Amino acid sequence: MDSGDWAAVISGLSPSWLWRFLLGFVGIIFYFLSLRWVAGFAIDFVNHRQVAIEDSRGLVWPAYLAAGVVLTVASILNPISPSLILASGIGASFGLNCGLLFLPPIIVRNANYHGVGEGRIPFGAFWLIVSVVICGLFIGILGPGINFSD
């Protein structure tokens, strides 16, 4: 689209349309591969009977919502314009993370075990605290942006 961070990365390279196409194509490939990678971990959890296949939606939705909320809150701090909250915050965070919502059907299609899971994922206060600290750092540092031009 010739705007944003990647436009700055490829500025001066020509033809610019080819570089935009290549960046988009490589991004799609890596997005697909990363979803398959995450699905592989989830399928292993199901196949090793640690999680029931029916629990996959219950594990995916909180991750999707948490990612969307954290990225949207970070976009509120952008120094450029409040209009970016809608496009870069809500649209990009919930839109680009929607691949997570495709994980449960991938898990169902590829898991070998379809019985009841024997394990439970326990609540861990330590991991909750770590995630809140990391989210706070992400929002505080990347929300306002990092300026490399000085």
N, C-alpha and C positions, 0 to 999 in steps of 0.2 A: 504493500500500500504506500510505500515510500514515506513512512512516518514512524516516529518512535525510535527506540534504541537501535534496532537493527538497521534502520535507515542511516544512522550515524556510522555504524560499523562498515557499511558498504559504500559510503559516500566516496566518490572519486573513482570507484570501480565501474568499468563499463563492459558490456551493456548492463545497465542497472536492472532492467527487466529480467535478464537471465539470472543475476545474483538473487533477486527477490524470489524468483521461481525456485532456484536451488535451495535457498534457505527454507522456504515453505515446504518443499518436497522432503528435505532432510528432517525437518521438524515433524512432519506427519509420520515418517518412518520411525523415528525415535519414540514418538508418542505411542504408536502401535506396539513397538517392541517393549516399551516400559510397562504397558498394560499387560502384555503377555507374561512378562517377568513377574509382576505382582500376582497375576492369576496363578502362575506356577507355584508360588508360595502358598496361596490359599488352597489350591488343589492338593498340595502335599499335606496341609493341615487336615483336610477332609479325609484323604486316603489313609492317613495315620490315625484316624478316628479321634483327633483332638477337638474337632469342631464338626457339628452336624451340618450337612449341606443346606438345610433350611435356615441356618443361622447366618448364611452369607449376606443376605440383605441387611440384617441387623448389625453387621459389622461394617458394611459399605456405607450406609446412609450417614452414620455419625461422622465418618471420615470426610465424606463429601461436604456435609454441612459445616464442619469445623474449618475445612480448607476455605470454603467460600466466605465464611464470616471473617476469618483472620485476614484474608486478602482484601476483603471489602473495607474492613476497619483500617488497614494500612493505607488504602487508597484515599481515605479521608484526609490524611496528612500530606498529600501531594502538594507541592508548592506552586504548581502550574495553574490549575484551574479547578474549581469545584465540579465543572462539567465532566471531568475525567472520572469522577466517582462512579457515574453510571456506566461509562464505556469500559474504563480500565479496572474499575473495582467490581461492580456487580456483574457486568457482562462477561468480562474476561475470567473472573474467578469461578463463578458458577458455570459458565459456558465451557471453559477449557477443562474444568475438572469433571465434566459430565461423563468422561470415559470411565470413571469409577463405577458409574451406574450400570455399565455393561458387564461388569465382573461377575455378578451372580449367574447370568445365563452361561457364561464361559465356564464357570466352575461346575455347573450342573452337567453341561455337555461333556466335560473332560474328566470328571472325577470317576474313579473306579468304585469307590465305596459310597453307597447311597443309604446306609443305615443311620442309626442314632450315634451321635458323637459321644465319646466317653469322657472327654475332658471339658473343662470350663475355663474360660479366660478370666482369671481372678482380677478384681479391682486392685490397682496398685497406687497408693497415695504418692509414692516416690515418682512414678511415671507421670502422674497428673501434675505434680509440681514441676518436673522437668519440662513438660510440654507447655505449661503456662509461662515459664521463664523464657523458653525458646520463642514462643509466640510473641511475648512482650519485646524481646530483642529484635525480632523480625519487624514488628510494627514500628518500633522506635527508631531503628536504623534504616530499614529499606522503605518505610512509609514516606518519609520526607524526601527520599532519594539520596543518591551519592553523587556528588559533583566531582568529576575528574578533571575539569578544565582549569582549575586554579593552580 
